[in-house]
Amino acid sequence: MFIHTTTVRLHDTDAAGVLYFANQFRLAHEAYEAFMELAGASLAAMLKKGMIALPIVHAESDYRFPLRVGDVLTITLRLHRLGKTSFTLVSRISANGQTVGYVKTTHVAINRRSGKKTPLPPH
């Protein structure tokens, strides 16, 4: 489990002043990138010189409560499923101690040269 804190910004909202639906995915991905950096598997380094990529092949989300500019969010990231070539993450988004949304993403390891699935690296 990994915990990431962030704040809803003006550019995250729609004309109604609430979090634009697609930005819930962006916030969850921000937490994923922070986790990977902390784990020593920087996505930037992986894309720059690595042999694998970890694209998202499935994504879903639930919205439980509207979020507005200035809301402080806690995103709890956890591994939901680990396979040989893929993994699924669940991000629980909370504000003021209340769960306000969920994001679930499935990532598949691919060889960047061949574009084919490859086993996840041990790390």
N, C-alpha and C positions, 0 to 999 in steps of 0.2 A: 504494500500500500504506500502511496506517495501523496503528499498534501501540497497543493499549490494555492497561493492566494493572489487574487487580482481584483481589479475594479472595473465596473462597467463604464465605458467612455462614451462620449457623445456619438462618435462614429460607429459605435456598436448598435445604435438604436435606429428605429424606423420613424416615419412621419408622426406616428402616434406617441412617440417618446418612450417606447419600450424596446427591449432587446429584439433585434431583427432575428428571425428564426435561424438563418444560416450562421449567425455569429455564435450560437451555442456550440456548433461544431468547431469554430475557430478557437473559442475559449478552451474547449477540451483538448484540442491539438496543441495549444500553447502549454498546457500542463504536461502533455506527453513529451514535447520537446525539452522542457525543463527537466523532466525525469531522465530522459536519455542522456542529457548533458551531465547531470549529476552521477549517473551510472557509468560514465566514461565511454559512452557510445554516441557521441555527438552526431546528430543527423547531418550537420554541415560537413563534418569530416568524412562521414560515410558517403555522402554524395560527391565530395571532392575527389576522394582517392579510394573509396571502397569498391569491392566487387559485387556487393549486394545492395538492393534497394528494398524498402518495406512499404510498398503502396497499400493504401486502403482499398479493399475490394468490396466491403459492405459497411454501411453506416446507418444508424437509426438513432432517433432521439425522442424524448418525451419532455414536454414543457408543463410544469405544474403551477407556476406562479409568474406573473410578469416582473421583469427586472427593469430598473430605470437607471439613468445616469447617476453615478456616485455609489451605487450599491456595491458593497465589498463582498466578494465571492470567495468561498473556499471550495476548491475542486479536489475531490478525493479520487485518485486514480488507482485502480486495482486490476490485476490480471484475472480475467474471467475463465480463459481457456488457453492452454498451450499445446500445440501440435508439433509435428516434425517440421512443417514448412510454414506454419501460420500461428498466429495468436490473436486473441480477442481481449480488448480492454474495455472496462466500464468506468466512466467518469461520473461521479455523483456531484452535482453542483448545489451548493448550499449558500444561503444568505440569512444572516441573523439566526442561525441555528436551525433553519427550516430547509428541507430539501425542496429545491425549486426546479430541478430538471436532471435528466440523465442523458448521457451519450454513450453509445456502444459502437466500437469500431473493430473490424477484423482486418488484420494486416497479413500480407503474404510476402515471404522472402523470395526475391527473384534475382537471378544472375543478370547483372547489368549489361553484359555483352550479348548473351543469348536471348534474354527476355523470358526465360523459362524459370519455373519454380525451382527452388534449391533449398536444401536443409537450412534451418536457422543456425547461425553460428552458436557455439557453446556459451559465449559471453552474453 
